[in-house]
Amino acid sequence: MAEYSAPPPSQHPVACVTRFRTVGDQQQKQTDLLSTEEPLEIVLHQKNKKDFTLAVTMRTPGNDHELAAGFLFSEGVVKKKNDIQDIFSDPEAANSGNNITITLSRQLDFEPDRLQRHFFTNSSCGVCGKTSIQALEMLHKPQLLAAIAKIPAKILCQLPVKLRQHQSQFDATGGTHSAALFSTDGQLLRLREDVGRHNAMDKLIGSLLLEDQLPLAKQTIVLVSGRTSFELVQKALMADIPILASIGAPTSLAYELASRHNMTLIGFLKSDSFNIYSAPERMS
């Protein structure tokens, strides 16, 4: 896997607006940059079947093919690159620029009624935890490597600085989440940003899927910029990522799911300290 290189510019991830800066009784008209938030409709196309809208998600435009592919992977619709025959945006659609159609391989037999998405809510804690975990295990049995090289604490503590150095959209707006993939020796391999933390993870995993590099994820670390929710752990487990770290805290259900599958879950990662919530044996 090559080292990280920034993705090419995409369609308007940042919007320029007018604001009125107020300090005390003084007010000044200024311009400001905000993270763009627009809906993306993800449509499935299968031969001899009616097109099916899989989801509409609010996202930051850019890397939309990766987002759609990562979403389908994390929901168990596709498992490998060859399951996807084509991905395109329909320029004639009423929501042109905010739609992605994915044509599934003819060999893939997908029934929309099997989709497990309805078990979850956006907060990832609105349903019974056991039901959520069982839904994941129906989609994929995580196979995490136990015998990866132990990660020195000093390597892990360097990752937040490396993450922060490459958050270009956050630098401009202060309004995006990030998910970054690191090698076990601390090299930044790739990073994706989005207004939605789950979208950032889908873009990251989707990029691996579309480049046919998902097997390499089994020996990597993912660092997310905020808290760790159940869905972030779920998505990482679908890709068999053994170590998931965050700048913030994990939720209780994220902890339960990571522990159940022996994922190393790390929270409150700083330059000099961190907490290990599960599977500490991967750290030295």
C-alpha positions as CSV (number, residue, x, y, z in Angstrom):
1,M,0.0,0.0,0.0
2,A,1.4,3.4,-1.0
3,E,1.9,6.2,1.5
4,Y,-0.8,8.8,1.8
5,S,-1.3,11.3,-0.9
6,A,-4.1,13.9,-0.9
7,P,-7.2,13.1,-3.1
8,P,-7.7,15.4,-6.0
9,P,-10.0,18.5,-5.6
10,S,-13.7,17.6,-5.8
11,Q,-17.0,19.3,-6.1
12,H,-17.3,22.2,-3.7
13,P,-16.6,20.6,-0.2
14,V,-16.4,24.2,1.2
15,A,-18.9,27.0,0.8
16,C,-18.2,30.7,1.2
17,V,-20.8,32.7,3.2
18,T,-21.2,36.1,4.8
19,R,-21.1,36.5,8.6
20,F,-21.2,39.4,11.1
21,R,-18.4,39.1,13.6
22,T,-19.6,40.7,16.9
23,V,-17.2,41.5,19.7
24,G,-18.7,43.6,22.5
25,D,-20.7,46.3,20.9
26,Q,-18.7,46.2,17.6
27,Q,-19.9,44.4,14.5
28,Q,-18.0,43.7,11.3
29,K,-19.2,42.1,8.1
30,Q,-16.8,39.3,7.0
31,T,-16.7,36.3,4.8
32,D,-16.4,32.8,6.2
33,L,-15.9,29.2,5.0
34,L,-18.3,26.5,5.9
35,S,-18.3,22.7,5.3
36,T,-20.8,22.0,2.5
37,E,-23.6,19.6,3.5
38,E,-25.8,18.2,0.8
39,P,-27.8,15.0,0.4
40,L,-26.5,12.1,-1.6
41,E,-29.0,9.5,-2.9
42,I,-27.4,6.0,-3.3
43,V,-29.3,4.0,-5.9
44,L,-28.8,0.3,-6.7
45,H,-29.3,-1.0,-10.2
46,Q,-29.6,-4.7,-11.0
47,K,-30.4,-6.4,-14.3
48,N,-34.2,-7.1,-14.7
49,K,-35.0,-5.4,-11.4
50,K,-36.4,-2.0,-10.6
51,D,-33.8,0.6,-9.4
52,F,-33.8,0.7,-5.6
53,T,-32.9,3.8,-3.4
54,L,-30.7,2.3,-0.8
55,A,-30.1,5.4,1.3
56,V,-30.0,9.2,1.3
57,T,-27.2,10.5,3.5
58,M,-26.2,14.0,4.3
59,R,-22.5,14.4,3.3
60,T,-19.7,16.7,2.2
61,P,-19.4,16.5,-1.6
62,G,-16.3,14.7,-2.8
63,N,-15.2,11.1,-2.9
64,D,-18.8,10.2,-3.5
65,H,-18.0,7.0,-5.3
66,E,-15.9,5.9,-2.3
67,L,-18.7,6.9,0.1
68,A,-21.3,4.8,-1.8
69,A,-19.0,1.8,-2.2
70,G,-18.0,2.0,1.5
71,F,-21.6,2.2,2.6
72,L,-22.6,-0.8,0.5
73,F,-19.6,-2.8,2.0
74,S,-20.4,-1.8,5.6
75,E,-24.0,-2.9,5.0
76,G,-23.0,-6.3,3.6
77,V,-24.4,-5.6,0.1
78,V,-21.0,-6.1,-1.5
79,K,-17.9,-7.9,-0.2
80,K,-15.3,-7.2,-2.9
81,K,-14.5,-4.8,-5.8
82,N,-15.8,-7.2,-8.5
83,D,-19.3,-7.1,-6.8
84,I,-19.6,-3.6,-8.3
85,Q,-19.9,-3.4,-12.1
86,D,-20.2,0.3,-12.4
87,I,-20.6,3.5,-10.3
88,F,-21.9,6.7,-11.9
89,S,-23.8,9.9,-11.3
90,D,-26.8,10.6,-13.6
91,P,-26.3,14.1,-15.1
92,E,-29.9,14.1,-16.3
93,A,-31.4,13.4,-12.8
94,A,-33.2,16.2,-11.0
95,N,-30.7,15.9,-8.2
96,S,-27.7,15.9,-10.5
97,G,-24.4,15.9,-8.6
98,N,-26.2,14.5,-5.5
99,N,-26.9,11.0,-6.8
100,I,-24.9,7.9,-7.2
101,T,-26.1,4.8,-9.0
102,I,-24.3,1.5,-8.4
103,T,-24.7,-1.3,-10.9
104,L,-24.2,-4.6,-9.1
105,S,-22.4,-7.5,-10.7
106,R,-24.8,-9.9,-12.5
107,Q,-23.4,-12.7,-10.3
108,L,-24.5,-10.9,-7.2
109,D,-28.1,-11.6,-6.0
110,F,-29.1,-8.9,-3.6
111,E,-32.6,-8.6,-2.1
112,P,-33.3,-5.2,-0.5
113,D,-35.5,-6.9,2.1
114,R,-32.4,-8.4,3.6
115,L,-30.9,-5.0,4.4
116,Q,-30.2,-4.6,8.1
117,R,-30.0,-0.8,8.1
118,H,-33.4,-0.4,9.7
119,F,-32.0,-1.9,12.9
120,F,-29.9,1.3,13.6
121,T,-30.5,4.9,14.4
122,N,-28.2,7.8,13.7
123,S,-27.0,8.0,17.3
124,S,-26.2,4.3,17.1
125,C,-27.7,3.8,20.6
126,G,-31.4,4.0,20.0
127,V,-32.0,0.2,19.8
128,C,-31.2,-2.8,21.8
129,G,-27.5,-3.4,21.9
130,K,-27.8,-7.2,21.5
131,T,-30.0,-6.8,18.4
132,S,-27.5,-4.4,16.9
133,I,-24.6,-6.8,17.5
134,Q,-26.5,-9.8,16.2
135,A,-27.4,-7.8,13.0
136,L,-23.7,-7.2,12.4
137,E,-22.8,-10.8,12.9
138,M,-25.4,-11.8,10.4
139,L,-23.6,-9.7,7.8
140,H,-20.0,-10.6,8.6
141,K,-17.9,-12.7,11.0
142,P,-14.9,-10.4,11.8
143,Q,-11.5,-12.1,11.4
144,L,-9.1,-9.9,13.2
145,L,-5.4,-10.8,13.2
146,A,-4.1,-11.4,16.7
147,A,-0.5,-11.8,15.7
148,I,0.3,-8.3,14.3
149,A,3.5,-6.6,15.5
150,K,2.9,-5.0,18.9
151,I,2.5,-1.2,18.5
152,P,4.8,0.9,20.7
153,A,2.9,3.6,22.7
154,K,5.2,6.3,21.3
155,I,4.1,5.4,17.7
156,L,0.4,5.6,18.7
157,C,0.9,8.9,20.4
158,Q,2.4,10.5,17.2
159,L,-0.8,9.8,15.2
160,P,-3.0,12.7,16.4
161,V,-0.4,15.2,15.1
162,K,-0.1,13.5,11.8
163,L,-3.9,13.4,11.5
164,R,-4.2,17.1,12.3
165,Q,-1.5,18.1,9.7
166,H,-3.7,16.7,6.9
167,Q,-7.2,17.8,7.8
168,S,-7.4,20.4,5.0
169,Q,-11.2,20.8,5.1
170,F,-11.1,21.1,8.9
171,D,-8.4,23.8,8.6
172,A,-10.7,25.8,6.3
173,T,-14.0,25.4,8.2
174,G,-13.6,23.7,11.6
175,G,-16.6,21.7,10.7
176,T,-15.6,18.2,9.5
177,H,-14.7,14.8,11.0
178,S,-11.8,12.7,9.8
179,A,-11.0,9.0,9.5
180,A,-7.3,8.2,8.8
181,L,-5.6,4.9,8.0
182,F,-2.1,4.3,9.4
183,S,0.4,1.5,9.0
184,T,1.5,-0.2,12.2
185,D,4.8,1.8,12.1
186,G,2.8,5.1,12.1
187,Q,2.8,6.0,8.4
188,L,-0.3,7.9,7.2
189,L,-1.7,5.9,4.3
190,R,-4.9,7.8,3.5
191,L,-7.3,10.2,5.1
192,R,-10.9,11.2,4.4
193,E,-13.0,14.1,5.7
194,D,-16.8,14.7,5.9
195,V,-19.4,16.5,8.0
196,G,-20.6,13.0,9.1
197,R,-18.1,10.8,11.0
198,H,-19.7,7.7,9.6
199,N,-19.4,9.1,6.0
200,A,-15.7,9.7,6.6
201,M,-15.2,6.1,7.6
202,D,-17.3,4.9,4.6
203,K,-15.1,7.0,2.3
204,L,-12.0,5.5,3.8
205,I,-13.1,1.9,3.5
206,G,-14.7,2.5,0.1
207,S,-11.4,3.8,-1.2
208,L,-9.7,0.5,-0.2
209,L,-12.6,-1.5,-1.7
210,L,-12.4,0.3,-5.1
211,E,-8.6,-0.1,-5.2
212,D,-8.9,-3.8,-4.3
213,Q,-6.8,-3.3,-1.2
214,L,-9.2,-4.3,1.5
215,P,-7.0,-7.3,2.6
216,L,-4.3,-4.9,3.6
217,A,-6.6,-3.3,6.2
218,K,-6.1,-6.3,8.4
219,Q,-2.7,-4.9,9.5
220,T,-3.6,-1.2,10.0
221,I,-4.8,1.3,12.5
222,V,-7.7,3.6,12.0
223,L,-7.9,6.9,13.9
224,V,-11.1,9.0,14.0
225,S,-11.2,12.6,15.0
226,G,-14.2,12.5,17.4
227,R,-15.8,10.0,19.7
228,T,-16.2,6.3,18.7
229,S,-19.8,5.1,18.2
230,F,-21.1,1.6,17.7
231,E,-21.4,2.2,13.9
232,L,-17.7,3.2,13.6
233,V,-16.7,0.0,15.3
234,Q,-19.1,-1.9,13.1
235,K,-17.7,-0.5,9.9
236,A,-14.1,-1.1,11.0
237,L,-15.0,-4.7,11.9
238,M,-16.5,-5.3,8.5
239,A,-13.1,-4.4,7.0
240,D,-11.3,-6.6,9.7
241,I,-9.4,-3.6,11.0
242,P,-7.8,-4.7,14.3
243,I,-7.1,-1.4,16.0
244,L,-9.5,1.6,16.2
245,A,-8.4,4.7,18.0
246,S,-10.1,8.0,18.6
247,I,-9.4,11.4,19.9
248,G,-12.5,11.3,22.0
249,A,-14.4,8.7,24.0
250,P,-16.0,5.4,23.0
251,T,-19.7,4.7,23.7
252,S,-20.7,1.8,25.9
253,L,-22.0,-0.2,22.9
254,A,-18.9,0.5,20.9
255,Y,-16.9,-0.9,23.8
256,E,-19.2,-4.0,24.0
257,L,-18.9,-4.7,20.3
258,A,-15.1,-4.2,20.2
259,S,-14.6,-6.4,23.2
260,R,-16.8,-9.2,21.8
261,H,-14.6,-9.4,18.7
262,N,-11.2,-8.7,20.4
263,M,-10.7,-5.4,18.6
264,T,-8.2,-3.1,20.2
265,L,-10.2,0.0,21.1
266,I,-8.4,3.1,22.1
267,G,-9.8,6.4,23.3
268,F,-8.7,9.8,24.4
269,L,-5.5,9.5,22.3
270,K,-3.1,12.3,23.0
271,S,0.6,13.1,22.5
272,D,1.5,11.6,25.8
273,S,-1.3,9.3,26.9
274,F,-4.3,7.1,25.9
275,N,-6.8,4.6,27.3
276,I,-7.0,1.0,26.0
277,Y,-10.6,-0.3,26.4
278,S,-10.2,-3.8,24.9
279,A,-7.6,-6.2,23.5
280,P,-4.5,-4.5,25.1
281,E,-2.2,-7.3,23.9
282,R,-1.7,-5.5,20.5
283,M,0.1,-2.7,22.3
284,S,3.6,-2.8,23.8
